[in-house]
Amino acid sequence: MTIKHLLLELYCSQTWSNARAVATPSFCKNGVGDPGYHCLDNHCKHIGFTYAPHEIAYTGAHGEVPDSDAWIGFGGEMIPADANETRILELKKIWEEVCRKKIHEAYEEYLKLLGNQP
């Protein structure tokens, strides 16, 4: 069996303003505008998604990122105003290296807190 983790941005096209006109699906466990795996599992017609490039996140018990403090993506103030495409590619590589290092460091720190040395 092959496993691949994906980080996707999900969005719900059903809004509170049109919820009265369009029936909310019975499987909508988080409410209108709060998508999750249940939307994908049920092929919800209101769900949309896109990929989430150059992001790092912590997911909770159901593999969903709990809030905006649990993820960060490359962009915004991380890109200097004068950066060209070549420089941005270099910066993305640096970002990847930092993220991978921090993932490893988090694992080691956790084991130390348990009293086990990696």
N, CA, C and O of each residue as an XYZ file, in Angstrom:
472
protein
N       0.840     -1.172      0.000
C       0.000      0.000      0.000
C       0.890      1.242      0.000
O       1.883      1.307      0.723
N       0.529      2.194     -0.797
C       1.249      3.454     -0.867
C       0.441      4.531     -0.159
O      -0.778      4.611     -0.310
N       1.132      5.354      0.612
C       0.468      6.452      1.316
C       1.056      7.761      0.828
O       2.267      7.883      0.650
N       0.203      8.722      0.618
C       0.640     10.063      0.236
C      -0.192     11.065      1.025
O      -1.421     11.042      0.969
N       0.474     11.934      1.752
C      -0.228     12.986      2.473
C      -0.399     14.178      1.544
O       0.516     14.547      0.808
N      -1.577     14.768      1.589
C      -1.872     15.943      0.773
C      -2.296     17.080      1.680
O      -2.958     16.871      2.696
N      -1.911     18.267      1.304
C      -2.413     19.439      1.999
C      -3.227     20.209      0.980
O      -2.697     20.715     -0.010
N      -4.521     20.290      1.237
C      -5.445     20.971      0.332
C      -6.126     22.113      1.061
O      -6.309     22.069      2.277
N      -6.493     23.118      0.316
C      -7.368     24.161      0.847
C      -8.767     23.850      0.338
O      -9.003     23.787     -0.868
N      -9.689     23.659      1.274
C     -11.076     23.389      0.917
C     -11.884     24.665      1.093
O     -11.604     25.480      1.972
N     -12.867     24.818      0.263
C     -13.796     25.931      0.444
C     -15.208     25.471      0.135
O     -15.442     24.598     -0.701
N     -16.138     26.092      0.844
C     -17.550     25.765      0.714
C     -18.224     26.896     -0.048
O     -18.147     28.056      0.359
N     -18.878     26.566     -1.143
C     -19.540     27.600     -1.948
C     -20.928     27.943     -1.415
O     -21.551     28.908     -1.859
N     -21.406     27.146     -0.462
C     -22.706     27.458      0.131
C     -22.483     28.482      1.243
O     -21.640     28.276      2.116
N     -23.215     29.554      1.217
C     -23.085     30.593      2.231
C     -24.357     30.672      3.056
O     -25.393     30.119      2.686
N     -24.260     31.364      4.172
C     -25.448     31.520      5.027
C     -26.563     32.231      4.269
O     -27.742     31.956      4.492
N     -26.194     33.141      3.377
C     -27.220     33.888      2.646
C     -27.979     33.011      1.652
O     -29.162     33.243      1.406
N     -27.313     32.007      1.078
C     -28.030     31.133      0.138
C     -28.429     29.791      0.772
O     -28.993     28.933      0.094
N     -28.140     29.607      2.065
C     -28.452     28.336      2.735
C     -29.957     28.086      2.796
O     -30.404     26.939      2.787
N     -30.717     29.149      2.857
C     -32.175     28.972      2.911
C     -32.732     28.562      1.560
O     -33.713     27.822      1.480
N     -32.098     29.051      0.494
C     -32.574     28.738     -0.860
C     -32.127     27.345     -1.302
O     -32.821     26.684     -2.076
N     -30.975     26.901     -0.814
C     -30.417     25.598     -1.186
C     -30.336     24.754      0.079
O     -29.806     25.205      1.095
N     -30.845     23.563      0.024
C     -30.847     22.693      1.201
C     -29.423     22.344      1.631
O     -28.586     21.973      0.808
N     -29.166     22.466      2.921
C     -27.872     22.082      3.473
C     -27.815     20.565      3.519
O     -28.742     19.929      4.020
N     -26.740     19.973      3.006
C     -26.639     18.508      3.012
C     -26.705     17.940      4.429
O     -26.213     18.563      5.369
N     -27.297     16.786      4.584
C     -27.458     16.161      5.908
C     -26.114     15.793      6.538
O     -26.013     15.708      7.762
N     -25.094     15.577      5.727
C     -23.778     15.204      6.243
C     -22.940     16.414      6.648
O     -21.796     16.248      7.069
N     -23.472     17.605      6.532
C     -22.748     18.848      6.818
C     -22.570     18.990      8.327
O     -23.373     19.646      8.991
N     -21.512     18.373      8.870
C     -21.351     18.283     10.321
C     -20.813     19.552     10.965
O     -21.043     19.781     12.153
N     -20.103     20.382     10.208
C     -19.520     21.597     10.787
C     -20.370     22.831     10.538
O     -20.090     23.893     11.094
N     -21.392     22.711      9.720
C     -22.218     23.854      9.376
C     -21.772     24.477      8.068
O     -20.685     24.200      7.561
N     -22.626     25.312      7.542
C     -22.367     25.975      6.266
C     -21.082     26.799      6.353
O     -20.860     27.528      7.320
N     -20.254     26.672      5.343
C     -19.023     27.450      5.271
C     -17.858     26.887      6.045
O     -16.825     27.549      6.142
N     -17.971     25.695      6.602
C     -16.882     25.083      7.365
C     -16.646     23.663      6.847
O     -17.072     22.690      7.468
N     -15.964     23.555      5.701
C     -15.787     22.253      5.059
C     -14.795     21.359      5.790
O     -13.984     21.817      6.594
N     -14.886     20.068      5.483
C     -13.976     19.085      6.049
C     -14.012     17.818      5.219
O     -14.560     17.796      4.117
N     -13.416     16.753      5.768
C     -13.366     15.483      5.041
C     -14.742     14.940      4.701
O     -14.922     14.266      3.687
N     -15.713     15.238      5.556
C     -17.075     14.764      5.297
C     -17.589     15.277      3.950
O     -18.387     14.603      3.298
N     -17.148     16.445      3.536
C     -17.565     16.994      2.232
C     -16.967     16.158      1.092
O     -17.647     15.839      0.118
N     -15.696     15.814      1.233
C     -15.042     14.990      0.212
C     -15.637     13.587      0.196
O     -15.908     13.032     -0.868
N     -15.838     13.017      1.384
C     -16.398     11.666      1.478
C     -17.756     11.547      0.808
O     -18.100     10.504      0.251
N     -18.519     12.623      0.869
C     -19.884     12.610      0.348
C     -20.033     13.304     -1.000
O     -21.151     13.529     -1.466
N     -18.918     13.641     -1.622
C     -18.932     14.291     -2.944
C     -19.881     15.493     -2.964
O     -20.701     15.645     -3.869
N     -19.747     16.326     -1.957
C     -20.623     17.487     -1.821
C     -20.485     18.419     -3.023
O     -19.376     18.738     -3.452
N     -21.609     18.843     -3.551
C     -21.596     19.720     -4.726
C     -21.185     21.144     -4.367
O     -20.943     21.959     -5.258
N     -21.103     21.454     -3.073
C     -20.728     22.799     -2.638
C     -19.230     22.922     -2.340
O     -18.734     24.018     -2.079
N     -18.518     21.802     -2.379
C     -17.099     21.821     -2.002
C     -16.212     22.120     -3.201
O     -16.439     21.642     -4.313
N     -15.213     22.916     -2.937
C     -14.172     23.177     -3.906
C     -12.840     23.037     -3.198
O     -12.772     23.103     -1.971
N     -11.802     22.848     -3.951
C     -10.490     22.736     -3.323
C      -9.402     23.166     -4.286
O      -9.593     23.218     -5.501
N      -8.279     23.467     -3.716
C      -7.091     23.782     -4.490
C      -5.900     23.275     -3.693
O      -6.019     22.988     -2.502
N      -4.782     23.168     -4.333
C      -3.586     22.707     -3.644
C      -3.048     23.832     -2.758
O      -3.376     25.002     -2.956
N      -2.230     23.467     -1.790
C      -1.658     24.423     -0.845
C      -0.136     24.322     -0.925
O       0.488     23.645     -0.108
N       0.455     24.992     -1.904
C       1.893     24.840     -2.117
C       2.745     25.527     -1.051
O       2.386     26.589     -0.542
N       3.852     24.920     -0.729
C       4.860     25.501      0.160
C       4.296     25.856      1.524
O       4.616     26.908      2.076
N       3.453     24.979      2.073
C       2.861     25.204      3.385
C       3.251     24.083      4.333
O       3.551     22.964      3.915
N       3.241     24.406      5.598
C       3.490     23.436      6.649
C       2.350     23.591      7.654
O       1.905     24.707      7.921
N       1.877     22.474      8.213
C       0.717     22.541      9.094
C       0.727     21.412     10.112
O       1.348     20.369      9.911
N       0.021     21.652     11.208
C      -0.277     20.620     12.186
C      -1.743     20.254     12.009
O      -2.596     21.135     11.902
N      -2.040     18.966     11.976
C      -3.433     18.540     11.884
C      -3.836     17.836     13.168
O      -3.023     17.191     13.829
N      -5.096     17.974     13.500
C      -5.631     17.346     14.703
C      -6.064     15.914     14.461
O      -5.606     15.264     13.522
N      -6.940     15.435     15.308
C      -7.356     14.029     15.323
C      -7.945     13.548     14.005
O      -7.805     12.372     13.668
N      -8.589     14.412     13.265
C      -9.222     14.004     12.014
C      -8.427     14.446     10.783
O      -8.955     14.446      9.671
N      -7.159     14.823     10.980
C      -6.323     15.217      9.866
C      -6.650     16.588      9.305
O      -6.207     16.940      8.212
N      -7.424     17.360     10.052
C      -7.788     18.707      9.618
C      -6.999     19.724     10.431
O      -6.796     19.544     11.631
N      -6.563     20.774      9.787
C      -5.845     21.844     10.465
C      -6.870     22.607     11.317
O      -7.849     23.124     10.779
N      -6.656     22.684     12.635
C      -7.687     23.219     13.520
C      -7.950     24.722     13.408
O      -9.089     25.159     13.573
N      -6.922     25.513     13.130
C      -7.115     26.962     13.075
C      -5.927     27.609     12.360
O      -4.978     26.928     11.972
N      -5.993     28.918     12.192
C      -4.961     29.624     11.423
C      -3.620     29.695     12.139
O      -2.616     30.047     11.520
N      -3.579     29.369     13.432
C      -2.308     29.330     14.148
C      -1.573     28.010     13.957
O      -0.466     27.840     14.468
N      -2.174     27.074     13.228
C      -1.588     25.745     13.056
C      -1.015     25.529     11.663
O      -0.670     24.400     11.316
N      -0.906     26.564     10.870
C      -0.310     26.426      9.538
C       0.332     27.742      9.126
O      -0.011     28.814      9.627
N       1.261     27.626      8.210
C       1.864     28.810      7.596
C       2.334     28.412      6.205
O       2.830     27.306      5.989
N       2.170     29.321      5.286
C       2.581     29.081      3.911
C       3.563     30.133      3.434
O       3.596     31.251      3.948
N       4.337     29.772      2.478
C       5.311     30.688      1.901
C       4.587     31.778      1.124
O       3.735     31.487      0.284
N       4.915     33.002      1.397
C       4.315     34.099      0.656
C       4.273     35.368      1.476
O       4.838     35.438      2.567
N       3.602     36.364      0.946
C       3.433     37.636      1.643
C       4.743     38.294      1.984
O       5.590     38.509      1.117
N       4.908     38.614      3.257
C       6.115     39.328      3.710
C       7.375     38.481      3.611
O       8.474     38.996      3.817
N       7.244     37.201      3.302
C       8.410     36.333      3.162
C       9.130     36.571      1.828
O      10.263     36.128      1.643
N       8.469     37.266      0.910
C       9.049     37.524     -0.408
C       9.417     39.000     -0.498
O       8.536     39.858     -0.452
N      10.706     39.307     -0.625
C      11.106     40.708     -0.765
C      10.460     41.352     -1.997
O      10.279     40.697     -3.023
N      10.123     42.607     -1.890
C       9.445     43.324     -2.981
C      10.251     43.309     -4.269
O       9.678     43.311     -5.359
N      11.576     43.295     -4.157
C      12.426     43.354     -5.348
C      12.871     41.973     -5.851
O      13.734     41.890     -6.725
N      12.300     40.902     -5.319
C      12.716     39.545     -5.699
C      12.199     39.180     -7.090
O      11.026     39.371     -7.409
N      13.107     38.652     -7.905
C      12.705     38.162     -9.229
C      12.379     36.667     -9.126
O      12.496     36.080     -8.051
N      11.976     36.061    -10.228
C      11.564     34.653    -10.205
C      12.673     33.727     -9.736
O      12.416     32.771     -9.004
N      13.911     34.002    -10.153
C      15.041     33.174     -9.733
C      15.234     33.246     -8.228
O      15.448     32.223     -7.577
N      15.160     34.448     -7.673
C      15.323     34.631     -6.229
C      14.173     33.967     -5.461
O      14.395     33.376     -4.405
N      12.975     34.060     -5.975
C      11.834     33.429     -5.320
C      12.004     31.914     -5.285
O      11.661     31.280     -4.287
N      12.528     31.323     -6.358
C      12.804     29.872     -6.356
C      13.836     29.522     -5.296
O      13.703     28.511     -4.606
N      14.869     30.357     -5.164
C      15.888     30.145     -4.131
C      15.262     30.223     -2.734
O      15.563     29.407     -1.863
N      14.394     31.210     -2.537
C      13.753     31.392     -1.240
C      12.823     30.225     -0.901
O      12.734     29.819      0.258
N      12.141     29.693     -1.893
C      11.274     28.529     -1.664
C      12.093     27.316     -1.249
O      11.646     26.522     -0.422
N      13.271     27.166     -1.807
C      14.159     26.062     -1.431
C      14.627     26.237      0.019
O      14.668     25.271      0.781
N      14.974     27.453      0.390
C      15.368     27.743      1.775
C      14.204     27.439      2.712
O      14.395     26.825      3.761
N      12.992     27.869      2.333
C      11.794     27.611      3.130
C      11.589     26.110      3.319
O      11.274     25.662      4.421
N      11.765     25.338      2.259
C      11.623     23.885      2.355
C      12.632     23.315      3.343
O      12.277     22.474      4.169
N      13.879     23.756      3.273
C      14.913     23.261      4.177
C      14.584     23.592      5.634
O      14.753     22.754      6.520
N      14.115     24.816      5.875
C      13.740     25.226      7.230
C      12.582     24.368      7.731
O      12.617     23.890      8.864
N      11.563     24.168      6.909
C      10.400     23.371      7.307
C      10.784     21.941      7.644
O      10.360     21.413      8.673
N      11.575     21.310      6.797
C      11.990     19.930      7.058
C      12.794     19.830      8.349
O      12.627     18.889      9.123
N      13.663     20.803      8.572
C      14.470     20.832      9.790
C      13.564     20.978     11.014
O      13.762     20.288     12.014
N      12.588     21.855     10.945
C      11.692     22.090     12.075
C      10.820     20.873     12.375
O      10.512     20.606     13.536
N      10.428     20.149     11.361
C       9.660     18.911     11.571
C      10.509     17.915     12.350
O      10.034     17.300     13.304
N      11.754     17.759     11.945
C      12.663     16.848     12.635
C      12.911     17.325     14.072
O      12.919     16.520     15.004
N      13.113     18.633     14.244
C      13.339     19.185     15.577
C      12.126     18.980     16.483
O      12.286     18.710     17.673
N      10.927     19.104     15.942
C       9.711     18.894     16.735
C       9.654     17.456     17.245
O       9.291     17.217     18.397
N      10.009     16.510     16.396
C      10.029     15.100     16.785
C      11.037     14.874     17.911
O      10.726     14.228     18.912
N      12.232     15.405     17.743
C      13.269     15.242     18.768
C      12.864     15.896     20.084
O      13.071     15.319     21.151
N      12.290     17.094     20.018
C      11.856     17.789     21.232
C      10.770     16.993     21.957
O      10.782     16.882     23.183
N       9.845     16.450     21.197
C       8.778     15.646     21.784
C       9.350     14.433     22.518
O       8.941     14.138     23.641
N      10.289     13.735     21.893
C      10.895     12.565     22.529
C      11.663     12.963     23.789
O      11.655     12.223     24.773
N      12.313     14.101     23.773
C      13.025     14.579     24.973
C      12.033     14.853     26.099
O      12.305     14.536     27.257
N      10.891     15.437     25.767
C       9.874     15.705     26.780
C       9.338     14.403     27.373
O       8.936     14.369     28.537
N       9.332     13.335     26.578
C       8.913     12.031     27.085
C      10.009     11.353     27.916
O       9.754     10.385     28.632
N      11.221     11.876     27.806
C      12.346     11.273     28.503
C      13.109     10.275     27.651
O      13.982      9.571     28.158
N      12.797     10.205     26.379
C      13.498      9.310     25.440
C      14.392     10.149     24.535
O      13.942     11.134     23.948
N      15.615      9.770     24.429
C      16.522     10.453     23.513
C      16.434      9.781     22.147
O      16.478      8.554     22.064
N      16.310     10.569     21.066
C      16.269      9.948     19.725
C      17.595      9.327     19.333
O      17.718      8.770     18.242
